[in-house]
């Protein structure tokens, strides 16, 4: 079996992202706990409050993620000119959902009434292609960000790659933080502040019954964290402060997009996923039943299991009939199956049952999520679940923002 087409799911996700209400924050009691420093894991007497605005960045190889914290009340102590610039920045960032042709604010992920360094406010989540970093720096200059902010906290490979560009173009320094540590801190903070953050897919292969089910992640340890970005890193997490990288693969979201661009002529991740939603990978892949005529019962292999990715493409006749959509779907299935296989082996090796998949590869990508859900459940005899998080891709940016205490 394989997950259903997902074309309708994809269209629904793309439409809902622009229409959903922002998610609610925590209760007043939980806010008070955060203000007292309990939920955030630090004493507020030691909190450093830099000048507004507050930004956290995760600069990946393909996509850059920007988190902006908007305080509920205007901060005190700024000059009149600084307040005017702050108002201009706030208005621009919060009144728009798109910036130019490639920058987008994920309004459906917005988190209201969260507490950061004892201050109540709203977290906004913005993304743009890393290839457009120069445009971002020009915009930062135009909107006056560089006049107020001297240091931006950042993580990801781009925090090193673009460090000199930030200094030269906008006279900003980057306070750099470890990518994995930031990822974990951001994940735990968002999950604590958003009670519906974690979920899994039930009945992933049945289009009529498939649905998202909330999962209680309040006692998560130990768990495996599979971060699918341009490449893939797999972390074993035993506590809020103890994690290690146990494996990974270079075949990730960047591979999927690169191959789709070569095979189909598409130009964006969204376009590639749209093509995949309409394709049929069985026109490209060789299945178990193509070899054995049905199931391979001795080893418990169902007939519609992929035996050889792109295994049908050695036939000229098959190649002449395959569509761009089929090629995109087969590419997605190939990359996703590989990630799922590695993740399952790591989970067995680390003796964990909870496997959390995150990363921008999963954004507007229900096909991959359901493939992972089915694979983890099937091959573990239902002992493992593939877990997912609503704010995938943004945890690193939030995590480095939480860690900033004035250092450069």
Buried (B, 14 or more C-beta within 10 A) or exposed (E): EBBBBBBEBBEEBEEEBEEEEBBEBBEEEBBEBBBEBEBBEBEBEEBEBBBBBBBBBBBBBBBBBBBBBBBEEEBEEBEEEBBEBBEEBBEBBBEBBEBEEBBBBBBBBBBBBBBBBBBBBBBBBBBBBBEBBEBBBBBBBEBBBBBBBEBBBBBBBBBEEBBEBBEEBBEBBBBBBBBBBBBBBBBBBBBBBBBEBBBBBBBBBEBEEBEBEEBEBEEBEBBBBBBBBBBBBBBBBEEEEEBEEBBBBEBBBBBBBBBBBEBBEBEEBBBBBBBBBBBBBBBBBBBBBBBBEEBBEEEEBBBBBBBBBBBBBEEEEBEEEBBBBBBBBBBBBBBBBBBBEBBBEBBEEBEBBBBBBBBBBBBBBBBBBBBBBBBBBBBBEEEBBBBBBBBBBBBBBBBBBBBBBEEE
